[in-house]
Amino acid sequence: MSTYRSDVIGSLLRPDYLKEARKKRASGELSHAEFKKIEDRAVDEAIALQLESGLDVISDGEMRRYAFFGHLIDAIEGYDKFGGWAIPFHDDQGNELVFKRPVVVSKLKRIRPMCEEEFVYLRAKTEHPAKVTLVSAQQAAAYYDAEKSKGGYATIDAYLADLVDILKTEVDELVRLGCTYIQIDAPQYAALIDPDIREGYRKRGNDPDRLLDRCIELDNAVIGNHATRGVTFGIHLCRGNNQSKYYASGGYDPIASVFSRTKFNNFLLEYDDERSGGFEPLKHVPEDRTVVLGLVTSKKPKLESKDELKQRIKEASKYVPMERLALSSQCGFASTEEGNLLTAGEQAAKLRLVSETAHEVWG
């Protein structure tokens, strides 16, 4: 497995012209062919930005998605895009926004590949190491509602069985096309971190630890045997990211078994502020895995200092040796199309900081 010292989580700020083009495409003002040319331009610019920043591994910026999970909703028939339960996001000042999730309302049907276009285009544009991001089954489990989903699935287990089959097919196809780094995005694990949300689960009759067991089982099923055949699998664990807001807080202690019981090679973790807790849970990471420290925030424009980053990397090395550490931002810059509250220039400075710091630390 390759170790990339400077990594990228996935999403980058969408340019205004792409946001406008997506609206026009939805209203029928743009043809599919015209829209694809605009999408391609945005991906080309995302690739150039990351290469100029000097990152060891790049993505396509998730320019072809309206949200980090958009590839699932756009490619799989059976979801009501905005019909799910609302989730509140907030910031440190108490500002809040409510984001409506999708909900499954009928039998799932794969109408097109989810990520193949993204990877094949990226592969054709650069020989630089590249990754593809894929929503986790555990994240998509949140799109089941016992009442709204009963027309398609009588139980969540029936829904998840079909979902896992779809995601496994996607992984198989990506590997067949030559993809060697697949990142599974699983922010829903944050619900099993936050003490208040855990208590909410208990009050509704759900044991958070049993939910964790199911999450691990789902992730391992999607990976299958590929992780032992030259493909790197990473899992990104954050606490929510929507227009510089979050929905959970707490250290990784309650879900530390993810480190030891899953098949992931890389753990891309959020560690940009006090909400993330300490590095102590990293002691549970097996000796053959890599921890990518998300020390650079994507939520705020202020640029971290290299000295502070190096000091925190040194602190983390008390639990995971330096040779098994890497650096990234704590999350994407635009988990949803609206993007976080910083400029393209500030985003570029953050990416350069990740790259330069990693090269100074690891050479």
Legacy VTK file of the C-alpha trace (Angstrom):
# vtk DataFile Version 3.0
C-alpha trace
ASCII
DATASET POLYDATA
POINTS 363 float
0.000 0.000 0.000
1.206 3.490 -0.815
1.454 6.070 1.960
0.508 9.602 0.947
1.789 12.157 3.437
-0.415 15.016 2.179
-3.960 13.929 1.475
-7.174 15.652 0.424
-10.595 14.757 1.805
-12.456 15.180 -1.465
-14.722 18.162 -2.022
-13.534 21.594 -3.098
-15.441 24.859 -3.370
-17.677 24.875 -6.442
-17.062 27.856 -8.736
-20.036 30.179 -9.162
-20.324 29.384 -12.859
-20.838 25.691 -12.018
-23.532 26.420 -9.439
-25.353 28.599 -11.951
-25.013 25.984 -14.676
-26.495 23.314 -12.387
-29.556 25.518 -11.800
-29.959 26.092 -15.534
-29.594 22.388 -16.231
-32.314 21.627 -13.671
-34.662 24.165 -15.287
-33.941 22.909 -18.790
-32.075 26.029 -19.932
-28.897 24.015 -20.552
-28.589 20.803 -22.504
-26.844 17.827 -20.953
-23.943 18.195 -23.389
-23.505 21.892 -22.580
-23.610 21.198 -18.850
-21.025 18.419 -19.104
-18.545 20.817 -20.741
-18.968 23.194 -17.805
-18.580 20.360 -15.315
-15.403 19.224 -17.075
-13.982 22.736 -16.860
-14.601 22.804 -13.098
-12.925 19.406 -12.646
-9.941 20.530 -14.738
-9.528 23.573 -12.495
-9.823 21.415 -9.354
-7.099 19.086 -10.643
-4.817 22.013 -11.498
-5.325 23.580 -8.061
-4.354 20.401 -6.236
-1.343 19.725 -8.436
-0.133 23.306 -7.992
-0.560 22.883 -4.234
1.789 19.887 -4.309
-0.565 17.367 -2.698
0.525 13.728 -2.837
-2.960 12.511 -3.791
-5.843 14.357 -5.432
-9.576 14.030 -6.112
-11.847 15.553 -8.753
-13.156 18.004 -6.153
-16.556 16.278 -6.231
-17.556 18.857 -8.834
-20.112 16.499 -10.373
-22.116 16.200 -7.123
-24.583 18.534 -5.412
-23.401 17.096 -2.070
-20.864 14.518 -0.939
-23.588 11.856 -1.142
-25.045 13.196 -4.399
-23.608 10.387 -6.503
-25.855 7.956 -4.624
-29.060 9.957 -5.032
-28.437 10.849 -8.689
-27.417 7.351 -9.768
-29.811 5.189 -7.766
-33.544 5.367 -8.323
-35.722 5.064 -5.218
-34.920 8.187 -3.177
-36.895 11.335 -2.469
-34.078 13.892 -2.636
-35.319 16.210 0.135
-38.013 14.123 1.821
-36.021 12.781 4.760
-35.764 13.939 8.336
-34.075 17.258 8.924
-30.758 17.476 10.726
-29.638 20.682 12.483
-26.133 22.025 11.926
-24.692 24.825 14.035
-21.480 26.748 14.635
-19.657 27.972 17.737
-21.709 31.187 17.757
-25.015 29.314 17.883
-26.015 30.002 14.287
-28.041 27.107 12.917
-29.238 25.720 9.610
-31.498 22.758 9.007
-30.590 20.357 6.223
-33.186 17.961 4.824
-31.814 14.553 4.006
-32.964 12.177 1.280
-35.263 9.289 2.150
-35.740 5.965 0.382
-39.339 5.634 -0.826
-39.237 2.756 -3.312
-37.136 -0.244 -4.312
-33.570 0.777 -5.170
-32.568 0.540 -8.818
-29.101 1.367 -10.152
-29.766 3.532 -13.212
-26.131 4.408 -13.849
-22.698 4.008 -12.209
-22.100 6.294 -9.249
-18.406 7.160 -9.530
-17.029 5.691 -12.747
-17.319 8.908 -14.747
-15.473 10.781 -12.023
-12.611 8.300 -11.888
-12.213 7.667 -15.618
-12.115 11.396 -16.369
-9.629 12.005 -13.543
-7.448 9.102 -14.668
-7.383 10.467 -18.221
-6.330 13.936 -17.044
-3.392 13.061 -14.799
-1.042 10.255 -13.848
-0.813 11.700 -10.339
-2.105 9.425 -7.538
-5.849 9.963 -7.269
-8.727 8.823 -5.093
-12.459 8.367 -5.447
-14.853 9.111 -2.595
-17.888 6.921 -1.963
-20.705 7.355 0.532
-20.815 4.688 3.229
-23.681 2.265 3.668
-23.836 3.429 7.253
-24.397 7.032 6.102
-27.112 5.941 3.683
-28.764 3.925 6.450
-29.900 7.297 7.793
-32.025 7.692 4.658
-34.458 5.013 5.861
-37.688 6.031 7.577
-39.970 3.300 8.887
-43.104 5.113 7.718
-41.945 6.852 4.517
-39.859 3.906 3.303
-42.343 1.091 3.882
-43.574 1.235 0.277
-40.142 0.075 -0.869
-38.783 -1.772 2.153
-40.670 -3.188 5.113
-37.483 -3.221 7.211
-34.214 -1.324 7.294
-32.344 -4.629 6.994
-33.983 -5.305 3.628
-33.019 -1.816 2.462
-29.430 -2.200 3.639
-29.069 -5.568 1.916
-29.851 -3.965 -1.460
-27.735 -0.929 -0.658
-24.656 -2.986 0.220
-25.020 -4.965 -3.017
-25.078 -1.701 -4.991
-22.030 -0.299 -3.197
-20.107 -3.569 -3.599
-20.842 -3.484 -7.342
-19.524 0.083 -7.456
-16.307 -0.861 -5.659
-15.789 -3.877 -7.922
-16.153 -1.698 -11.007
-13.823 1.032 -9.717
-11.164 -1.572 -8.983
-11.642 -3.094 -12.442
-11.080 0.356 -13.974
-7.776 0.698 -12.122
-8.710 2.737 -9.073
-6.256 2.040 -6.252
-7.531 4.417 -3.536
-11.177 4.485 -2.438
-12.302 6.671 0.445
-15.538 5.848 2.249
-17.209 8.939 3.726
-18.941 8.087 7.002
-19.886 11.204 8.986
-22.891 9.377 10.410
-20.460 7.707 12.833
-20.398 11.094 14.564
-23.847 10.290 15.909
-22.162 7.483 17.844
-19.512 9.860 19.199
-21.599 12.719 20.547
-22.872 11.975 24.112
-26.152 13.841 23.561
-26.922 12.049 20.299
-26.006 8.685 21.843
-28.475 9.369 24.648
-31.101 10.275 22.070
-30.607 6.879 20.436
-31.087 5.150 23.791
-34.298 7.054 24.484
-35.644 5.862 21.119
-34.801 2.261 22.006
-31.590 1.938 19.969
-28.346 0.772 21.560
-25.507 2.941 20.135
-22.992 0.125 20.536
-25.175 -2.315 18.597
-25.516 0.324 15.889
-21.723 0.570 15.820
-21.449 -3.192 15.314
-23.823 -2.978 12.350
-21.896 -0.048 10.852
-18.638 -1.990 10.982
-20.284 -5.039 9.441
-21.670 -2.951 6.566
-18.344 -1.257 5.836
-16.449 -4.542 5.808
-19.028 -6.093 3.479
-18.598 -3.268 0.952
-14.791 -3.568 0.986
-14.836 -7.345 0.628
-11.376 -8.755 -0.154
-10.095 -5.789 -2.154
-8.098 -4.317 0.748
-5.730 -7.309 0.584
-5.270 -7.004 -3.185
-3.404 -3.748 -3.626
-6.305 -1.305 -3.198
-6.115 1.263 -0.396
-9.367 1.903 1.465
-9.725 4.934 3.685
-12.577 5.962 5.938
-13.257 9.622 6.617
-14.756 10.233 10.057
-15.863 13.766 10.843
-18.598 15.406 12.891
-20.655 16.981 10.136
-19.798 19.694 7.650
-22.312 22.025 6.033
-21.538 25.659 5.218
-18.925 25.815 8.019
-21.307 24.228 10.537
-21.274 20.847 12.301
-23.763 18.602 14.082
-21.749 16.597 16.621
-18.909 16.877 19.132
-16.785 14.462 21.103
-13.648 12.326 20.979
-13.255 9.093 19.041
-13.245 6.933 22.190
-16.808 5.506 21.802
-16.053 4.236 18.289
-12.402 3.255 18.746
-13.268 -0.309 17.726
-13.600 0.996 14.156
-9.810 1.157 14.120
-9.278 -2.464 15.073
-12.330 -4.209 13.596
-12.639 -2.737 10.093
-10.681 -3.521 6.934
-9.688 0.092 6.256
-6.029 0.867 5.593
-6.281 4.610 6.245
-8.239 6.512 8.880
-8.841 10.141 7.871
-9.778 11.844 11.126
-11.037 15.267 12.146
-8.686 16.926 14.619
-8.908 20.660 13.980
-10.308 21.893 17.310
-11.369 20.939 20.822
-14.587 19.313 19.568
-12.463 16.452 18.284
-11.074 15.312 21.616
-7.527 14.078 22.137
-5.234 11.664 20.325
-5.510 8.925 22.972
-7.989 6.770 20.978
-5.289 6.353 18.325
-3.621 3.781 20.560
-6.219 1.329 19.221
-5.027 1.685 15.603
-3.351 -1.544 14.398
0.319 -1.446 13.472
-0.313 -1.880 9.743
-2.673 1.115 9.330
-2.144 4.810 8.574
-3.744 7.757 10.371
-4.319 10.898 8.329
-4.532 13.772 10.796
-7.128 16.364 9.784
-5.436 19.254 11.556
-6.154 22.020 9.044
-9.721 23.270 9.275
-11.815 23.641 6.148
-14.513 25.515 8.072
-12.670 28.758 8.884
-10.462 31.002 6.746
-7.730 31.646 9.327
-4.543 29.871 8.278
-2.897 27.615 10.842
0.815 27.972 11.546
3.243 25.297 10.439
4.830 25.222 13.878
1.494 24.464 15.539
0.762 21.713 13.030
4.176 20.139 13.529
3.707 20.202 17.292
0.346 18.453 17.034
1.775 15.835 14.679
4.484 15.208 17.264
1.806 14.803 19.965
-0.077 12.275 17.828
3.145 10.317 17.281
3.039 9.300 20.951
0.226 6.942 19.963
0.983 6.180 16.295
4.583 6.209 15.008
5.522 9.085 12.718
5.989 6.751 9.749
2.301 5.822 9.937
0.972 9.382 10.090
-0.072 11.789 7.341
-1.770 15.190 7.087
-4.929 16.609 5.511
-7.687 19.113 6.104
-10.287 17.950 8.637
-13.048 17.694 6.039
-13.888 18.737 2.513
-14.313 22.404 1.675
-17.772 21.887 0.208
-19.571 18.821 1.520
-22.642 20.497 0.066
-22.743 22.577 -3.093
-23.025 25.838 -1.156
-19.541 25.359 0.297
-17.903 26.497 3.501
-17.452 30.148 4.453
-14.059 30.881 2.938
-12.776 32.062 -0.415
-11.100 30.126 -3.214
-7.850 31.882 -2.331
-8.122 30.864 1.304
-8.862 27.290 0.238
-5.749 27.269 -1.963
-3.635 28.534 0.947
-4.934 25.711 3.145
-4.070 23.087 0.526
-0.558 24.500 0.125
-0.149 24.486 3.899
-1.040 20.796 4.081
1.409 19.948 1.310
4.294 22.095 2.523
3.974 20.999 6.146
3.835 17.335 5.184
6.917 17.632 3.005
8.824 19.417 5.769
7.858 16.780 8.347
8.297 13.637 6.254
10.513 14.748 3.413
LINES 1 364
363 0 1 2 3 4 5 6 7 8 9 10 11 12 13 14 15 16 17 18 19 20 21 22 23 24 25 26 27 28 29 30 31 32 33 34 35 36 37 38 39 40 41 42 43 44 45 46 47 48 49 50 51 52 53 54 55 56 57 58 59 60 61 62 63 64 65 66 67 68 69 70 71 72 73 74 75 76 77 78 79 80 81 82 83 84 85 86 87 88 89 90 91 92 93 94 95 96 97 98 99 100 101 102 103 104 105 106 107 108 109 110 111 112 113 114 115 116 117 118 119 120 121 122 123 124 125 126 127 128 129 130 131 132 133 134 135 136 137 138 139 140 141 142 143 144 145 146 147 148 149 150 151 152 153 154 155 156 157 158 159 160 161 162 163 164 165 166 167 168 169 170 171 172 173 174 175 176 177 178 179 180 181 182 183 184 185 186 187 188 189 190 191 192 193 194 195 196 197 198 199 200 201 202 203 204 205 206 207 208 209 210 211 212 213 214 215 216 217 218 219 220 221 222 223 224 225 226 227 228 229 230 231 232 233 234 235 236 237 238 239 240 241 242 243 244 245 246 247 248 249 250 251 252 253 254 255 256 257 258 259 260 261 262 263 264 265 266 267 268 269 270 271 272 273 274 275 276 277 278 279 280 281 282 283 284 285 286 287 288 289 290 291 292 293 294 295 296 297 298 299 300 301 302 303 304 305 306 307 308 309 310 311 312 313 314 315 316 317 318 319 320 321 322 323 324 325 326 327 328 329 330 331 332 333 334 335 336 337 338 339 340 341 342 343 344 345 346 347 348 349 350 351 352 353 354 355 356 357 358 359 360 361 362
